[in-house]
Amino acid sequence: MKNIKRVAVLDMNDNYPNQGMRGIRGILESFSTHLDYQVFDVRVHNEVPNHKFDIYIGSGGPGDPLKMKGNWVTRFYNLIDRLWANNQNPDNPRKNFFFICHSFQMVCHHFGLGEITKRKSTSFGVYPVHKTEAGQSEPIFEELPDPFYVVDSRDYQLVQPNLQVFEEHGATILSMEKIRTHIELERAIMAVRFSPEFVGVQFHPEADPYGMRTHFKKEENRKKVIKNYGAKKYRKMMDHLEDTDNIKLTHDVVLPTFLKNSLSEVFETIKV
């Protein structure tokens, strides 16, 4: 079909059970009249897309982003560099990239934007995220309140921003981790605008409350969460998921707005 954009989804989950890919597919399928997408199993089958797609989405995934091994790692970073170089020429068609959690941490490390460190404890559940001054005018956050709520699931974080590198890249910090007045821990950077075409978040904007609630109500998943994080954290997460408006708004705004903006070269008005 004419004017259909091609989307490459980089599945970074390494076969680890997750709700992320289901969420990404669901959002993409709501744009089915405007785009076709293909999923690449990056870490298991060493599948990395070429540079000929229009839009790229990197998923979350498990493990230390600084200790990834395999040929795919080099190919992944080469792809980022090639797309970045493409976008430096204003005459080239734009290559848009959205990074989620694990892929976000990897690209921040690749660009040298800050330190990737292991958290003192896993961040797992639903938490508030605060916009920075730049985030107040960021298109993917425009329809969200401040703070807005996100689904978080990570053992690692981006901290200690190298502001000189940020300036050299033209990158900006868009949001920060929840404010914790009772403990002295550095707040993680939760979103970065790398360029007009590249943007990433350290949370999971693809998470929908209905699917997650159904998933974590299953006995095997409930037991796993309680074993790993405790009954209190499980109950708190489920309470947040019952209050569907907060997470649904983030789900409905962040990634869909990125897609709409990425498609705007072809379609002036997109109704999904």
Secondary structure, DSSP 8 states (H G I E B T S, - for coil): -TT-EEEEEEE-STT---SHHHHHHHHHHTTTTTEEEEEEEHHHH-----TT-SEEEE---SS-TTS--SHHHHHHHHHHHHHHHHHHSTTS---EEEEETHHHHHHHHHHT-SEEEEEEEEEEEEEEEEE-HHHHT-GGGTTS-SSEEEEEEEEEEEES--HHHHHHHT-EEEEE----TTS-----EEEEE-SSSEEEESS-TT--HHHHHHHHHSHHHHHHHHHHH-HHHHHHHHHHHHSHHHHHHHHHHHHHHHHHHHHTTT-SS---
